Amino acid sequence: MDGTRVLGRVIDPGPRTTDLTPVSVQLARGVPASGLALPRATAGLDANGRAVVVADDVVLAVDDAGGVRVVAQDRRLAGLPLFAAEGGLVARQGPELLRVGLPA
């Protein structure tokens, strides 16, 4: 993004936009982070203001130059509703809201 303009995709699966393969399996098969199909993804900002994408149980970070890398994988994230809140990502687990802490 540049101000209010979107400059382009940073994660582009090409023709695999409807691929439902779990992200961890795609990574194990050698798909680069910038080429993952992410049909179940949530995007937001972490506590440091870094753009992150959570898909299945994998967390991807997007840097200012558009580089994408895996920063975490945690089975506890799979299936939890995640959303961005002031100060980072939050997961809903039943009636509780859990802050999602991420490595740098």
C-alpha positions in Angstrom: 0.0 0.0 0.0 1.0 3.6 -0.7 -1.2 5.9 1.3 -4.7 4.8 0.2 -3.5 3.0 -3.0 -3.0 -0.7 -3.2 0.1 -1.3 -5.4 -0.3 -5.0 -6.0 -0.3 -8.5 -4.5 2.5 -9.7 -2.3 1.1 -13.3 -2.1 0.0 -14.6 -5.5 -1.0 -18.3 -5.9 -1.3 -17.9 -9.7 -3.9 -20.3 -11.1 -4.2 -22.1 -7.7 -6.6 -19.5 -6.2 -9.2 -22.2 -5.3 -6.6 -24.7 -3.9 -7.8 -25.9 -0.5 -4.6 -27.7 0.5 -3.6 -26.7 4.1 -0.8 -24.1 4.1 1.6 -26.3 6.1 1.2 -29.0 3.4 1.9 -26.4 0.6 5.0 -25.3 2.4 6.2 -28.9 2.9 5.7 -29.4 -0.9 8.1 -26.5 -1.5 5.6 -23.8 -2.4 7.3 -20.4 -1.5 5.5 -18.2 1.0 4.8 -15.6 -1.7 3.0 -18.2 -3.8 0.7 -19.8 -1.3 -3.1 -20.3 -1.9 -4.8 -18.8 1.2 -8.6 -19.5 1.0 -8.9 -19.4 4.8 -6.7 -16.4 5.6 -7.1 -13.5 8.0 -4.9 -10.4 7.5 -4.1 -7.8 10.2 -1.3 -6.0 12.0 0.6 -7.5 14.9 1.5 -5.6 18.1 4.5 -4.0 16.3 2.4 -2.8 13.3 3.8 -5.4 11.0 1.4 -6.8 8.4 0.6 -10.5 9.1 -1.5 -13.1 7.5 -2.8 -16.1 9.5 -3.9 -19.1 7.4 -4.8 -22.4 8.9 -2.1 -22.7 11.6 0.6 -20.7 9.8 1.5 -17.0 10.4 3.2 -15.1 7.5 4.8 -11.7 7.9 4.9 -9.2 5.1 7.7 -6.6 5.3 7.7 -3.1 3.9 9.3 -4.2 0.7 6.6 -6.8 0.1 8.7 -9.8 1.1 6.7 -12.7 2.7 8.1 -15.1 5.2 6.8 -17.7 7.6 7.2 -16.5 11.2 5.2 -19.1 13.2 3.2 -22.3 13.0 1.0 -23.3 15.9 -1.7 -26.0 15.7 -3.6 -24.1 18.4 -4.4 -21.4 15.8 -6.2 -23.8 13.4 -9.9 -23.1 13.3 -9.9 -20.2 15.7 -11.6 -17.0 14.5 -8.9 -14.4 14.4 -9.3 -10.6 14.0 -7.2 -7.5 14.2 -7.6 -5.4 17.3 -5.8 -2.4 18.6 -2.3 -3.7 19.6 -2.3 -6.9 17.6 -4.2 -10.0 16.7 -6.8 -11.6 18.9 -8.3 -15.1 18.7 -11.8 -16.0 20.0 -11.9 -19.3 21.9 -15.4 -19.8 23.2 -16.3 -16.8 25.3 -12.6 -15.8 25.8 -10.5 -13.4 23.7 -6.8 -14.4 23.5 -4.0 -12.1 22.4 -1.8 -13.8 19.7 1.8 -13.1 20.4 4.2 -13.5 17.5 8.0 -13.8 17.2 9.9 -10.9 15.6 
